Amino acid sequence: MKKQSVAPVAIAQAAPKSIATGLVLATLGAIAFSGKAIIVKLAYRHGVDAVTLIMYRMLFALPVFAVMAWWASRGKPPLTRHDWFGVLGLGVSGYYLASYLDFAGLSYISASLERLILYLNPTLVLLLGLVLYKRHIQRRQMLGMLVSYVGVLCVFGHEIKLEGANAALGALLVFLSAVSYAVYLTFSGELVQRLGSLRLVGLATTVACLLCIAQFVLLRPVSAALLVAPQVIWLSVLNATLCTAVPVLMVMMAIERIGASLAAQTGMVGPMSTILMGVVILGEPFTAWVAAGTVLVIAGIFVFTSKARAGAS
């Protein structure tokens, strides 16, 4: 009887701790993810190009994701040919192409604008669902999308005055990166159910790492890898670990504790942390246009995802 009376108390005490831990993990994961753009911008100051920079990032991240794929595959049935085609396709769209386009775009636009464009990803997933599966878009979602895109246009309009056509090219590349990742999210549902999220992420990112390395070998002389500044190497190590592998694990651990909906809401700190780090570390200007655009984007996504949050609560 004594054990039965203590157990509910222990569970009640453990639940708030688990929620608090999940919120901390989700917040730190979002901030770590957002630091990727800052590190890329810092590396570009040392004269490296996107092909070389992403090769180094994926080279250092490859062992982590390969171990992740092996760990998650233990005791599981081997992949079928259909599974392998799915992993290859998702690896190309979700991690190789999306990453390369993002890196290329960051050479032309600020980290703040890049993060706001990528934050539109849920709206792109919905639009793909409309085009591919004829899924209905509700008025609340349309309003949230409108507000978010107006916010991005505010920041883009300000930046194009400063950078000219380069800003347009960079914004286009980052937007295509967001589209590529939205394709990954749209088509990954079936494989996630069959393989599990950790196994799929490990395999797909391993594929992307190998493709980025192969891209460098095909487009650049191998000797070019030795010509980069030492700072590029250390920044790439930091990018591969703190801003790539670590946040993936943090967000997954957060989802286990607080659920995907609350973890996504906590991720709203990402754009704000990117802008703050851009101002403090990179010296990017923080103007009224950037502030207004950021508020509109975050508010729009909040409205856009309100029904999903209500359904998950």
Secondary structure, 3 states (H helix, E strand, C coil): CHHHHHHHHHHHHHHHHHHHHHHHHHHHHHHHHHHHHHHHHHHHCCCCCHHHHHHHHHHHHHHHHHHHHHHHHCCCCCCCHHHHHHHHHHHHHHHHHHHHHHHHHHCCCCHHHHHHHHCCHHHHHHHHHHHHHCCCCCHHHHHHHHHHHHHHHHHHHHHHHHHCHHHHHHHHHHHHHHHHHHHHHHHCHHHHHHHCHHHHHHHHHHHHHHHHHHHHHHHCCHHHHHCCCHHHHHHHHHHHHHHHHHHHHHHHHHHHHHHHHHHHHHCCHHHHHHHHHHHHHHCCCCCHHHHHHHHHHHHHHHHHCHHHHHHHC
